[in-house]
Amino acid sequence: MSAAGQAAAVLPGAPHLARRGATLQLEGHALAELARRFGTPLYVYSRNAMRAAVGAYQRALAGRPHLVCYAMKANSNLAVLQTFAEAGCGFDIVSAGELARVLAAGGRADRIVFSGVGKRRDEMALALEAGVRCFNVESEGELRVLDEVARAHGVRAPMSLRVNPDVDAGTHPYISTGLKGNKFGVAHGQALAAYRLAAELPGLRVEGIDCHIGSQITQIEPYLDALDRLLDLVESVEAEGIGLRHVDVGGGLGITYTDESPPAADVLVGRLLGRLDARGHGHREVLLEPGRSLVGNAGVLVTEVLYLKPGEVTNFCVVDAAMNDLTRPALYDAYMGIEPCEARPGLLPQRWDVVGPVCESGDWLGRQRDLAVAVGDHLAILSAGAYGMAMASNYNTRPRAAEVMVDGAAVHLIREREQPAELFAAERLIQH
Ligand SMILES: *Cc1c(COP(=O)(O)O)cnc(C)c1O
């Protein structure tokens, strides 16, 4: 136990979140106080945690041509994008809506890579007009459509082929997007032919190669396997006189939710650069597309305890955040840490299922958690900075939560709490 006045981290990989005495703080700000000031449910992010996370990637890449493209689907609040734009990041986008957000946040179009298996023509046109850095193309059909759209605009679309490296499932069963049989990317065996086609199409300009093998990856080996597969292709493609400027190894690095111990970003990058050097590709520009690992452990979701319902089988702790605010537990059976914002040393912990108000049995945030709580207390759901607010919905006509960014001594409201009337403002009654 830490003495009052001394801060103790509560989760590995989240050094900006600490308990000082009884009080849980993010960058020194008491979460219970922020909850009283801004209401709940409330997302709170640490700006310096985000800066530290991206800094680890960037320092490891220093001295090399590189671009870290924040995969913004993890958390697309404008102030979050602004933070990464100011840190020199590019962005990995998957829709025209995300393109509009980057531009609204002051991000540079020439640092955007456009991923996604189902880009529409109008989205391609908008991205071409904005002048994005690269289209990450996922099929032969998309190559032909992009060529047409680019020629109609009188430009050549910069492109990379997203290759499905088919990293060995037996060795790495947790990889979900880099295997044969899923919808992403061009099969490794078809990639060379696709590059030949791309090189012939007058509306395209071949720039690089990319992959993205999955998410919440906690080992380095699958990345090295995928990189080897990419480099094999790079060598075959260049042997035919088609030059490739960059290698984009995607995102997917995991974070600590409970007892995972993913490699640090600089360790992962160091190993990737080592492999590039060893194979004679040290000169090549390296792109990365991290999402979760830049924001996940920078944020928490704060919620208030509404009711305690001890039961014959299960004790329920009913809070005011729900599956619409934070979907990961309901959607993936995901474990997220839960900590009281003010510890109650005098109260004996009991075992609770922490559930929300939504009318679904799947509406839970944590199961079988030993917590000393009382009605009116605030709880923090940890590691909620990634795929939290970004996946929130208005199910049950629940206004989405407010978002706050702390930055040293400063506290910024970066998204106002929605009001119910906003939720149906676009709907129309039928006129009689
Ligand atoms: C989602 C995604 C990422 C980021 O994944 P994380 O697991 O959040 O790091 C990167 N690249 C592409 C193409 C993605 O779809």
The ligand as an SDF file (V2000), in Angstrom:
LIG
                    3D

 15 15  0  0  0  0  0  0  0  0999 V2000
   -7.5720   -1.1060  -37.1180 C   0  0  0  0  0  0  0  0  0  0  0  0
   -6.4080   -0.9570  -38.0150 C   0  0  0  0  0  0  0  0  0  0  0  0
   -5.1750   -0.5550  -37.5110 C   0  0  0  0  0  0  0  0  0  0  0  0
   -4.9230   -0.3270  -36.0420 C   0  0  0  0  0  0  0  0  0  0  0  0
   -5.0760   -1.4790  -35.2690 O   0  0  0  0  0  0  0  0  0  0  0  0
   -4.7500   -1.4240  -33.7070 P   0  0  0  0  0  0  0  0  0  0  0  0
   -4.9490   -2.8120  -33.2530 O   0  0  0  0  0  0  0  0  0  0  0  0
   -5.7120   -0.4690  -33.0990 O   0  0  0  0  0  0  0  0  0  0  0  0
   -3.3410   -0.9420  -33.5720 O   0  0  0  0  0  0  0  0  0  0  0  0
   -4.1420   -0.3710  -38.4050 C   0  0  0  0  0  0  0  0  0  0  0  0
   -4.2950   -0.5890  -39.7270 N   0  0  0  0  0  0  0  0  0  0  0  0
   -5.4760   -0.9780  -40.2440 C   0  0  0  0  0  0  0  0  0  0  0  0
   -5.5880   -1.1950  -41.7120 C   0  0  0  0  0  0  0  0  0  0  0  0
   -6.5660   -1.1860  -39.4130 C   0  0  0  0  0  0  0  0  0  0  0  0
   -7.7460   -1.5920  -39.9350 O   0  0  0  0  0  0  0  0  0  0  0  0
  1  2  1  0
  2  3  1  0
  2 14  2  0
  3  4  1  0
  3 10  2  0
  4  5  1  0
  5  6  1  0
  6  7  2  0
  6  8  1  0
  6  9  1  0
 10 11  1  0
 11 12  2  0
 12 13  1  0
 12 14  1  0
 14 15  1  0
M  END
$$$$
